[in-house]
Amino acid sequence: MATIKDVAREAGVSIATVSNYLNRTKPVSKEASKEIQAAIEKLQYSHNMIARNFRTKQNMDIGVILPDFSDSYYVQLFQGIKSYFQNSDYYINLEFSRNIPEFEKNIANNFLKRQICGLILVSCQPDNWKFYYDNFTSRNIPLVLIDRNIHGLDANYVSFNNYTLMKNMVTRLLEEGHREICLVSGPEKYSCEAECVQGFQNAYQENGMVAENSMVVKTDMSKEDAFRKTINLLKSKRPEVIVTTSESLASGIIEGMTILGYSIENIPVITLSEERWNSHTHSFASRSVVRTVIKLGQTASRILEKQLLSPLTKETERIELSEYRESKEYVPTELEEKKILGKTAKIRLLMLDTPQVEAMMRLVKNFENRTGITVEATTLPHHYIYEAIIENYRSDETAPYDIFMYDMPWLPSLAAGHILKDITKEVEPLRNIFFPKCLEYFGGFQGKYYGLPFMYAPQILYYQKDLFEDPALKAEYESVSSISLRPPVTLKEFNTIADFFTYKTDAIKYGISIPAAYSECLAPEIHMRLRAFGGKVFDARGKVCLDSEQTLKAYINFMRSVKCAKPDYRKTTDNSAVQEFMAGETAMLISYPSFLTDITDLRKNSIIGSIGYHMIPGRAPLLGGWGLGINNRSEKKKEAIEFLKWTCDEQVANYSTLLGGQSAITSAYTNDALVDLYPWLPLYHSICQYTEPTLPPTLSNGRVIPQYEIDDVICKWIYKLMETEIQVMEAIKNTHQELEGLAEKYLKS
């Protein structure tokens, strides 16, 4: 088998140069790169695996030892580890100690025989530092401990701040008036459990009380032992509340209570827990403190990888995560209490005909059950819904809809025309649950709020990852363009890659699609490029400023994209562009998440690594999306407000995301369980800071030009440009002049 030395000798360069080429740690000249690539192909050198071995002097096996898989905490912990290494060359070996020290030691010894390169461990032998020092630390085999520290061992350690979590939980209960609180924990020899006991006792102490020793019950961490200890506890006393350190212990506690005729209504059980999307069914506890366990596993994996890359120089780390949230207790609203009394109502919704709305409407039964309010929804295509809103608002004969769903650029017109109700007072408590600026973008106008975000959709670059990582295609692209094949960073690079896939290789039919079937799908292609190059259509005073050098660059870039695109662009819609990409006809796609409706197929292709996602080239993504507002003519404004609030419920947002929706509520994109299902969510979250919507100008007389009229003018001349009826400068000048006429019309009216 060829080695890195063989490649260096064949290419006539140093080993360091080959290493820099393989790992992209330093630039390598074009000539040297060609020689190295030719040597790799001639010698059939597997560089990914061998290069990593060269650095670590180990194979690629990682050992993971967990107590068991019956506790959902460890299931999520492993999900975090697995997701981190999923598309790497590392291979995960998982074993279970069942909290038996002898098992753990045997497993570790077997891993050593397999020559693992590193170990992630939840240990049940916290005093056996010598074993791990002799067999791992002294041999420079990286080791990461999770939750349970090994005393006297210099090793990486990651955990939650369990002391603070438990102390805060018990303090809250004491403030609520509870005094007889029982803690059920694991053995204090485990540092995480000892921290919980200390937090429990200090909460009492800081409130001028003493926690009786009999109110701290130790178990062996199994639900069976928790069951036994609960039976014994309830023979002698009945606590007001039981707190515990894990979901597994909580299930044993509740089983023991149930056998003796108690329930969580009699004795609430509150637990440290892990994040899930199914909060109503994954736990039987009364309340929980939810920890980001998947992130804990990912953090441990990141630390291990850093030490694998620098085993002789990287210092050990100690990290305590503090990310958590408290589950909410259910409190009936005023309308829900009316339901109990038999008072009901019906509200009517005018919504966009889209799979995301269809998904949300499947959840409406939850709202109806909570409130007794019946929901009736009418859905219309995008190009009909604006006129339907205007017509319904103005008509005296038509029964008014209570809630309108509106495209974000329509908001200024609808608010200025008093079509939407001012809901500033009702919105105030919800300000902090949305992405930064989203509430202003989706609902704000002239310092007031007229709606709430409903469907968040930033532009994303999707690409065929298997093509971009294919060694032969990478070499072919580099020989043509003299740069590496990667997700494009600039719009010029985007066109270069699109041209390569369309004309210079047979690996795929086309580089990109351009959706240009009608103005609604073509306009974002123009606005995105204008923003990337610093161009604008209107300035801050409402004056047309399209005729500029920046616009010229944007239009030229767009026309170069057209030449690289699938030629049937005049028939291509946003939906058909997505279908072409998912069918493997195009290499790249810039689109809004709302058009990628086949969430199952996207997940499968993302997990197996065939589809990637990235910030769009130019780093100026448009923010698309829809809001919900209340018709000013509605006679059921109070009920409509309750519906808007329901769509903002954190759990409803999780369910909507699970069904393929795109809420603007931050928590749905940081929920570890959802991220494990849909790995693109962190990108949608991080990209928010770069996004801006396309919004129409407010003129000097206070009038707002509807965005669709602006886009119709822009696209009218873009179509002529695409059909080569006019030149770029002529298209820009004609568009500028017609927009000035449009603005003048609204200034005079």
C-alpha positions in Angstrom: 0.0 0.0 0.0 1.4 3.4 -1.0 2.4 5.8 1.8 2.7 9.6 1.9 6.5 9.2 1.4 5.8 7.3 -1.8 3.6 10.1 -3.1 6.2 12.7 -2.2 8.9 10.8 -4.0 6.8 10.2 -7.1 5.8 13.9 -7.2 9.3 15.2 -6.5 8.2 17.3 -3.5 8.6 17.1 0.2 6.3 15.1 2.6 5.3 18.4 4.1 4.1 19.7 0.8 2.0 16.6 0.2 0.5 17.0 3.7 -0.3 20.6 3.0 -2.0 19.7 -0.3 -4.0 16.9 1.3 -5.1 18.8 4.4 -5.2 22.3 2.9 -3.1 23.6 5.8 -0.9 25.8 3.6 -1.1 27.0 -0.1 0.5 24.7 -2.7 1.6 25.9 -6.1 -0.5 24.9 -9.2 2.4 23.0 -10.7 3.1 21.0 -7.4 -0.6 20.3 -7.0 -0.8 18.7 -10.4 2.2 16.5 -9.7 0.9 15.4 -6.4 -2.6 14.6 -7.8 -1.0 12.6 -10.6 1.1 10.7 -8.1 -1.9 10.0 -5.9 -3.8 8.6 -8.9 -0.9 6.6 -10.2 -0.1 5.0 -6.8 -3.9 4.7 -5.9 -3.1 6.4 -2.6 -6.1 6.7 -0.2 -5.3 10.1 1.1 -8.1 10.8 3.5 -7.5 7.8 5.7 -3.7 7.7 5.4 -3.2 11.4 5.9 -5.1 11.2 9.2 -3.1 8.2 10.2 0.1 10.0 9.5 -0.9 12.7 12.0 -2.3 10.5 14.7 -0.2 7.3 14.3 -3.5 5.4 15.1 -6.2 3.8 13.2 -9.6 5.6 12.9 -11.5 3.6 15.6 -13.0 5.7 18.5 -14.2 3.9 21.6 -17.3 5.0 23.4 -18.3 3.5 26.8 -21.7 4.4 28.2 -23.6 2.9 31.2 -26.6 1.7 29.2 -29.1 2.5 26.5 -32.2 2.2 28.6 -31.8 5.8 29.8 -32.9 8.3 27.1 -30.1 10.6 28.4 -27.4 8.2 27.1 -29.4 7.7 23.8 -29.2 11.4 23.2 -25.6 11.6 24.3 -24.6 9.0 21.7 -26.7 10.8 19.1 -24.5 13.8 19.7 -21.3 11.8 19.3 -22.7 10.0 16.2 -23.8 13.2 14.5 -20.5 14.9 15.0 -18.4 12.1 13.4 -21.1 11.1 10.9 -19.4 12.2 7.7 -15.9 11.8 8.9 -13.4 8.9 8.4 -13.7 7.9 12.1 -15.5 4.7 13.1 -17.5 4.6 16.4 -17.3 1.5 18.6 -20.0 1.6 21.3 -20.1 -0.6 24.4 -22.1 -0.5 27.7 -20.6 -1.0 31.2 -24.0 -1.3 33.0 -22.3 0.7 35.8 -20.2 -2.4 36.7 -16.5 -1.4 37.1 -15.3 -4.8 36.0 -17.3 -4.6 32.7 -15.9 -1.1 32.1 -12.3 -2.2 32.6 -12.7 -5.2 30.3 -14.3 -3.1 27.6 -11.4 -0.6 27.8 -8.9 -3.4 27.6 -10.6 -4.8 24.5 -10.6 -1.3 22.9 -6.9 -1.1 23.6 -6.3 -4.4 21.8 -8.1 -2.9 18.8 -5.7 0.1 18.9 -8.5 2.7 19.2 -7.2 6.3 18.6 -9.3 7.8 21.4 -12.0 7.1 24.0 -15.2 8.9 25.2 -16.3 7.6 28.5 -19.0 7.9 31.2 -17.1 6.1 33.9 -18.4 4.0 36.8 -15.0 3.8 38.5 -14.2 7.4 39.5 -11.4 6.3 41.8 -9.5 4.1 39.3 -7.2 6.9 37.9 -4.2 4.7 37.7 -5.8 2.3 35.1 -6.6 5.2 32.8 -3.3 6.9 33.4 -1.3 3.8 32.6 -3.3 2.8 29.6 -4.4 6.1 28.0 -2.9 9.3 29.4 0.7 8.1 29.5 0.4 6.6 26.0 -1.0 9.8 24.5 -4.4 8.2 23.7 -6.9 11.0 24.0 -9.6 10.5 26.6 -12.8 12.6 27.2 -14.8 12.0 30.4 -18.5 12.9 30.4 -20.4 13.8 33.6 -18.4 11.6 35.9 -14.9 12.9 36.7 -12.1 10.4 37.5 -10.4 11.9 40.6 -6.7 12.5 40.2 -6.6 12.0 36.4 -5.6 14.8 34.0 -8.2 14.2 31.3 -10.7 16.2 29.3 -14.0 16.6 31.1 -17.4 17.9 29.9 -20.6 18.1 31.9 -23.6 20.3 32.7 -23.5 22.7 35.6 -25.6 20.3 37.6 -25.1 22.1 40.9 -26.7 25.3 39.6 -29.5 23.4 37.8 -30.5 21.5 40.9 -30.1 24.5 43.2 -32.3 26.7 41.0 -34.9 24.0 40.7 -35.2 23.5 44.5 -35.0 27.2 45.2 -38.0 27.7 42.9 -40.0 25.1 44.8 -39.1 26.6 48.2 -40.3 30.0 46.9 -43.6 28.4 45.9 -44.0 27.4 49.5 -43.0 23.7 49.4 -40.9 22.5 52.4 -40.9 18.7 52.4 -38.9 18.2 49.2 -37.2 14.8 48.6 -34.2 14.3 46.2 -33.7 11.0 44.6 -30.2 10.8 43.0 -27.4 8.4 42.1 -24.3 7.6 44.1 -22.3 10.6 45.4 -19.1 8.9 44.1 -20.2 10.3 40.7 -19.3 14.0 40.5 -22.4 14.9 38.6 -24.6 13.3 41.3 -22.6 14.9 44.1 -23.1 18.3 42.6 -26.9 17.8 42.5 -26.9 16.8 46.2 -24.8 19.9 47.1 -27.1 22.1 45.0 -30.1 20.6 46.8 -28.7 21.2 50.3 -27.4 24.7 49.5 -30.8 25.8 48.2 -32.3 25.0 51.6 -29.4 26.6 53.4 -29.6 29.9 51.5 -33.3 30.0 52.3 -32.6 29.7 56.1 -33.6 26.0 56.3 -31.9 22.6 56.7 -32.4 19.7 54.3 -32.9 16.5 56.4 -30.6 13.7 55.5 -33.6 11.4 55.2 -34.9 13.5 52.3 -31.9 12.6 50.1 -32.3 9.1 48.7 -29.4 7.5 46.9 -29.9 4.9 44.2 -27.6 2.9 41.9 -28.9 5.0 39.0 -31.3 2.4 37.7 -35.1 2.9 37.5 -35.5 -0.5 39.3 -33.6 0.8 42.3 -35.5 4.1 42.2 -38.7 2.1 42.3 -37.5 0.1 45.3 -36.3 3.2 47.2 -39.6 5.0 46.5 -41.6 2.2 48.0 -39.4 2.3 51.1 -39.6 6.1 51.3 -43.4 6.3 51.1 -43.8 3.7 53.9 -42.4 6.3 56.4 -43.2 9.7 55.0 -45.0 11.5 52.2 -42.9 14.4 50.6 -44.7 17.3 49.0 -42.5 17.1 45.9 -39.9 14.7 44.7 -37.0 16.0 42.6 -34.6 13.7 40.7 -31.5 13.7 38.5 -32.7 11.8 35.5 -35.8 10.7 33.5 -34.9 7.1 34.1 -35.0 7.6 37.9 -38.3 9.6 37.5 -39.9 6.6 35.7 -39.0 4.3 38.6 -40.2 6.8 41.1 -43.6 7.3 39.4 -44.0 3.5 39.1 -43.5 3.1 42.8 -45.9 5.9 43.6 -48.6 4.5 41.3 -48.4 1.1 42.9 -49.1 2.7 46.3 -52.0 4.7 45.0 -50.3 8.1 44.5 -50.0 10.1 41.3 -48.0 13.2 40.2 -51.1 15.2 41.1 -50.6 14.1 44.7 -46.8 14.2 44.7 -45.3 16.1 41.8 -42.1 14.6 40.3 -39.7 17.1 38.8 -36.6 15.9 37.0 -33.4 17.0 35.1 -34.2 15.9 31.6 -33.1 16.1 28.0 -34.4 18.1 25.0 -37.1 16.4 22.9 -39.5 17.5 20.3 -42.3 15.4 21.8 -42.6 17.1 25.2 -46.1 15.8 25.8 -45.3 12.1 25.7 -41.6 11.5 26.3 -41.9 12.1 30.1 -44.4 11.4 32.7 -42.9 13.8 35.2 -44.8 16.9 36.3 -42.1 19.4 35.3 -38.5 19.1 34.0 -35.3 21.1 33.6 -34.4 20.4 30.0 -30.7 20.0 29.1 -29.1 20.1 25.7 -27.7 16.5 25.9 -27.0 16.1 22.2 -24.8 19.2 22.3 -23.0 17.7 25.3 -22.1 14.6 23.1 -21.0 16.9 20.2 -18.9 19.0 22.6 -17.1 15.9 23.9 -16.5 14.7 20.3 -15.1 18.1 19.2 -12.6 18.0 22.2 -11.6 14.5 21.2 -11.0 15.4 17.6 -8.9 18.4 18.5 -6.7 16.1 20.6 -6.5 13.5 17.9 -5.1 16.1 15.6 -2.5 17.4 18.2 -2.1 14.6 20.7 1.3 15.8 22.0 0.6 19.5 22.3 -3.1 20.0 23.0 -3.9 20.8 26.6 -6.8 19.0 28.3 -10.1 20.9 28.7 -12.8 21.1 31.3 -16.1 22.4 30.0 -19.4 22.9 31.9 -22.4 23.6 29.7 -25.1 25.8 31.2 -27.7 25.7 28.4 -31.1 24.6 29.7 -34.7 25.6 29.9 -37.6 24.8 32.3 -40.6 23.0 30.9 -43.7 25.1 31.2 -46.7 24.2 33.4 -50.0 24.2 31.6 -52.1 27.2 32.6 -55.6 27.5 30.9 -56.1 30.9 29.2 -59.3 32.9 29.6 -60.6 31.5 26.3 -59.8 27.9 27.4 -61.8 28.5 30.6 -64.7 29.7 28.4 -64.5 26.5 26.5 -65.0 24.6 29.8 -68.1 26.7 30.3 -69.4 25.8 26.8 -68.8 29.1 25.1 -67.4 28.7 21.6 -66.7 30.7 18.5 -65.4 30.3 14.9 -62.7 32.3 13.1 -61.9 32.4 9.4 -58.4 32.4 7.9 -57.2 33.4 4.4 -53.9 31.5 3.9 -51.4 30.7 1.2 -51.8 27.4 -0.6 -48.5 25.8 0.4 -47.4 22.6 2.1 -46.2 24.5 5.1 -49.7 25.9 5.7 -51.2 22.4 5.1 -48.8 21.0 7.8 -49.8 23.7 10.3 -53.5 23.1 9.6 -53.0 19.5 10.6 -52.2 20.8 14.1 -55.2 23.2 14.3 -57.2 20.6 16.2 -54.9 21.2 19.1 -55.9 24.9 19.1 -59.6 23.9 18.8 -59.3 21.5 21.7 -57.6 24.1 23.9 -60.0 26.9 23.2 -63.2 25.6 21.8 -62.7 28.0 18.8 -63.4 26.4 15.5 -61.0 27.3 12.6 -62.1 27.5 9.0 -59.3 28.2 6.5 -59.4 29.2 2.8 -56.1 28.7 0.8 -55.2 30.5 -2.4 -52.1 30.5 -4.7 -49.5 33.3 -4.2 -50.6 35.4 -7.1 -54.2 35.6 -6.0 -54.0 36.1 -2.3 -53.0 39.8 -2.2 -56.0 40.9 -4.3 -58.2 38.6 -2.2 -57.1 40.4 0.9 -57.9 43.8 -0.5 -61.2 42.7 -2.0 -62.3 41.0 1.2 -61.4 44.0 3.3 -63.3 46.4 1.1 -66.4 44.4 0.4 -69.5 45.1 2.4 -71.2 42.0 1.2 -68.5 39.4 1.9 -68.1 38.1 5.4 -64.7 39.2 6.5 -61.8 36.9 7.2 -60.5 37.3 10.7 -56.9 36.5 9.9 -54.9 37.3 6.8 -51.6 35.5 5.8 -49.5 38.0 4.0 -46.2 38.0 2.1 -43.6 40.1 4.0 -43.3 42.8 1.3 -47.0 43.5 1.4 -47.0 44.5 5.1 -46.3 48.2 4.6 -49.2 48.6 2.2 -51.6 46.6 4.4 -50.5 48.5 7.5 -50.6 51.9 5.9 -54.0 51.2 4.5 -55.3 50.2 8.0 -56.3 46.8 6.6 -54.4 45.1 9.5 -55.1 45.7 13.1 -52.5 47.3 15.3 -51.5 44.5 17.8 -48.5 46.2 19.4 -49.8 45.7 22.9 -50.5 42.0 22.4 -47.1 41.4 20.7 -44.9 42.9 23.4 -44.6 39.8 25.6 -43.6 37.7 22.5 -40.6 39.9 21.4 -37.8 37.7 22.6 -38.9 34.3 21.2 -38.2 35.2 17.5 -35.0 35.5 15.6 -33.4 39.0 15.9 -35.2 41.6 13.8 -37.7 39.1 12.5 -40.6 40.6 14.5 -39.7 44.0 12.9 -39.4 42.6 9.4 -42.5 40.5 9.5 -44.8 42.7 11.6 -43.3 46.2 12.2 -44.4 49.4 10.4 -43.6 52.9 11.6 -42.9 51.9 15.1 -46.0 49.7 15.6 -46.7 46.0 15.0 -49.4 44.7 12.7 -48.6 41.0 12.5 -46.4 38.1 13.7 -43.9 36.0 11.8 -45.4 32.7 10.6 -43.1 31.3 7.9 -39.4 32.1 8.0 -37.5 31.5 4.8 -33.9 32.7 4.2 -32.2 32.0 0.9 -30.0 28.9 1.1 -27.4 27.4 -1.3 -28.0 23.7 -1.7 -25.4 21.6 -3.7 -24.8 18.1 -4.8 -22.2 17.2 -2.2 -21.1 13.9 -3.8 -20.1 15.9 -7.0 -18.2 18.5 -5.1 -16.2 15.9 -3.2 -15.5 13.6 -6.1 -11.7 13.4 -6.5 -11.8 13.1 -10.3 -14.2 16.1 -10.7 -12.2 18.1 -8.2 -9.0 17.5 -10.2 -10.8 18.2 -13.5 -12.3 21.5 -12.2 -8.9 22.6 -10.8 -7.3 21.9 -14.2 -9.9 24.1 -15.9 -10.2 27.0 -13.4 -7.0 26.8 -11.3 -9.0 26.9 -8.1 -10.4 24.2 -5.8 -14.0 23.0 -6.2 -16.0 24.0 -3.2 -19.4 25.6 -2.4 -19.1 29.0 -4.0 -18.3 32.0 -1.8 -18.8 34.8 -4.5 -21.3 35.2 -7.3 -18.5 35.1 -9.8 -17.4 31.7 -8.4 -21.0 30.6 -8.5 -21.1 31.2 -12.3 -17.7 29.6 -12.8 -18.9 26.4 -11.1 -22.2 26.5 -12.9 -20.4 26.8 -16.3 -18.1 23.9 -15.4 -21.0 21.5 -14.6 -23.1 22.7 -17.6 -20.4 22.7 -20.4 -17.2 21.1 -19.2 -18.2 17.8 -17.6 -20.7 15.0 -18.3 -21.1 14.3 -14.5 -24.5 16.1 -14.4 -26.8 17.8 -17.0 -26.7 21.4 -15.8 -25.0 23.6 -13.2 -28.1 25.5 -12.1 -31.7 26.3 -12.8 -33.1 29.9 -13.1 -36.8 30.1 -12.0 -38.3 32.7 -14.4 -41.8 31.4 -15.1 -43.3 34.6 -13.5 -42.2 37.7 -11.6 -42.6 36.3 -8.1 -39.9 33.7 -8.7 -37.6 35.7 -11.0 -37.5 38.9 -8.8 -35.5 37.3 -5.9 -32.8 36.4 -8.4 -32.3 40.1 -9.2 -32.8 41.5 -5.7 -30.3 39.0 -4.3 -27.6 40.1 -6.7 -28.4 43.7 -6.2 -27.9 43.4 -2.5 -24.7 41.4 -2.9 -23.1 44.1 -5.1 -24.4 47.0 -3.0 -27.1 48.1 -5.4 -30.6 49.4 -4.6 -33.9 50.1 -6.3 -35.0 53.0 -4.0 -32.9 55.0 -1.6 -34.0 55.9 2.0 -36.0 58.9 0.8 -38.0 56.9 -1.6 -36.2 58.0 -4.7 -35.4 55.6 -7.6 -31.6 54.9 -7.6 -31.4 51.8 -9.8 -29.2 53.3 -12.5 -25.8 52.7 -10.9 -22.5 50.9 -11.3 -23.6 48.3 -8.7 -26.8 47.5 -10.6 -24.7 47.0 -13.8 -22.5 44.4 -12.0 -25.6 42.6 -10.7 -27.3 42.5 -14.1 -24.2 41.3 -15.9 -23.7 38.6 -13.2 -27.3 37.5 -13.7 -27.0 37.2 -17.4 -23.9 35.1 -17.0 -25.9 32.8 -14.7 -28.6 32.5 -17.4 -26.0 31.3 -19.9 -25.0 28.5 -17.4 -28.5 27.5 -16.5 -30.9 24.9 -17.8 -32.4 26.6 -21.0 -36.1 26.2 -20.2 -36.0 28.9 -17.5 -39.1 30.7 -18.9 -41.1 27.6 -17.8 -39.2 27.0 -14.5 -40.9 27.8 -11.2 -39.4 27.7 -7.8 -41.0 24.3 -7.2 -39.8 22.8 -10.5 -36.3 24.1 -9.9 -36.3 22.2 -6.6 -37.6 19.1 -8.3 -34.9 19.3 -10.9 -32.2 19.6 -8.2 -33.6 16.8 -6.0 -33.8 14.6 -9.1 -30.1 15.1 -9.7 -30.4 17.2 -12.9 -28.6 20.3 -11.5 -25.5 20.7 -9.4 -26.6 23.8 -7.3 -29.8 25.5 -6.2 -30.4 28.8 -4.5 -33.9 28.7 -3.0 -36.0 29.3 0.0 -36.5 26.3 2.4 -40.3 26.6 2.0 -40.0 25.2 -1.5 -38.1 22.1 -0.4 -41.3 20.4 0.7 -40.1 16.8 0.6 -38.6 16.9 4.1 -38.0 13.1 4.3 -36.1 13.0 1.0 -34.0 16.1 2.0 -33.2 14.5 5.3 -32.1 11.2 3.8 -29.9 12.9 1.2 -28.4 15.3 3.8 -27.5 12.5 6.2 -25.9 10.2 3.7 -23.9 13.2 2.5 -25.2 13.6 -1.1 -26.7 17.0 -0.5 -25.0 19.9 1.2 -26.2 23.3 2.3 -24.3 26.5 2.7 -24.5 30.3 2.9 -25.4 31.6 -0.6 -22.6 33.2 -2.7 -22.2 36.9 -2.1 -23.3 36.5 1.6 -26.4 38.6 1.1 -29.4 36.2 1.3 -32.8 37.6 1.0 -35.3 36.9 3.8 -38.5 35.6 2.5 -41.5 34.6 4.5 -45.1 35.2 5.5 -46.8 36.8 8.5 -50.2 36.5 10.1 -52.2 39.6 10.8 -55.7 40.4 12.0 -58.3 42.0 9.7 -59.3 45.4 11.1 -62.9 44.6 10.2 -63.0 41.3 12.1 -65.6 41.0 14.9 -63.6 38.3 16.6 -60.3 40.1 17.2 -59.8 38.5 20.7 -60.2 35.0 19.3 -57.9 35.9 16.4 -55.2 37.1 18.9 -55.4 33.7 20.7 -54.8 32.0 17.4 -51.7 34.1 16.6 -50.4 33.4 20.1 -51.0 29.7 19.6 -48.8 29.7 16.5 -46.0 31.2 18.6 -46.2 28.4 21.2 -42.8 26.8 21.5 -44.1 23.2 21.3 -46.4 24.0 18.4 -43.3 25.5 16.6 -41.5 22.2 17.3 -44.3 20.1 15.8 -44.5 22.4 12.8 -40.8 22.1 12.2 -41.2 18.3 12.4 -43.8 18.5 9.7 -41.6 20.6 7.4 -42.6 24.1 8.5 -40.3 27.1 9.1 -41.2 29.0 12.2 -39.3 32.2 13.1 -39.1 31.0 16.7 -35.5 30.6 17.7 -35.9 27.5 20.0 -37.1 25.3 17.1 -33.7 25.7 15.5 -31.7 25.0 18.6 -33.7 22.0 19.8 -31.1 19.2 19.8 -33.6 16.5 19.0 -34.8 18.4 15.9 -31.3 19.2 14.8 -30.4 15.5 15.0 -33.4 14.9 12.7 -32.8 17.9 10.4 -29.1 18.8 10.4 -29.6 21.9 8.2 -31.5 23.8 11.0 -28.3 25.3 12.5 -27.5 26.9 9.2 -31.0 28.4 8.9 -30.4 29.7 12.5 -26.9 31.2 11.9 -27.8 32.7 8.6 -30.4 35.0 10.1 -27.9 37.7 11.0 -27.1 38.2 7.3 -30.6 38.2 5.9 -32.7 41.2 4.9 -36.1 41.2 3.3 -37.0 43.1 0.1 -39.4 45.8 1.3 -41.1 48.6 -0.8 -40.3 52.2 -0.1 -42.4 54.7 1.8 -42.7 57.8 -0.3 -42.6 61.4 1.0 -46.4 61.6 1.2 -46.6 58.4 3.3 -47.8 56.2 0.5 -46.3 52.8 -0.1 -45.8 51.3 -3.5 -46.8 47.6 -3.5 -43.8 45.5 -3.9 -45.4 43.3 -6.6 -45.8 46.4 -8.8 -42.1 47.2 -8.4 -41.1 43.6 -9.2 -43.4 43.6 -12.3 -41.6 46.6 -13.7 -38.1 45.1 -13.0 -39.0 41.7 -14.4 -40.7 43.2 -17.5 -37.3 44.5 -18.7 -35.3 41.5 -17.4 -37.4 39.3 -19.6 -36.5 41.4 -22.6 -32.9 41.2 -21.6 -33.0 37.4 -21.3 -34.5 37.2 -24.8 -31.7 39.5 -26.1 -34.2 42.1 -27.3 -32.2 44.8 -25.5 -28.8 45.3 -23.9 -28.0 45.5 -20.2 -27.6 49.3 -20.0 -30.9 49.8 -21.9 -32.7 47.5 -19.6 -31.4 49.3 -16.5 -32.3 52.8 -17.9 -35.8 51.7 -19.0 -36.5 50.1 -15.7 -35.3 53.2 -13.8 -37.5 55.5 -15.9 -40.6 53.3 -15.5 -40.1 53.0 -11.7 -39.8 56.8 -11.5 -43.2 57.0 -13.3 -44.7 54.5 -10.9 -43.4 56.5 -7.9 -44.8 59.7 -9.4 -48.2 58.0 -9.7 -48.3 57.2 -6.0 -47.1 60.6 -5.0 -50.0 62.2 -6.9 -52.7 59.8 -5.8 
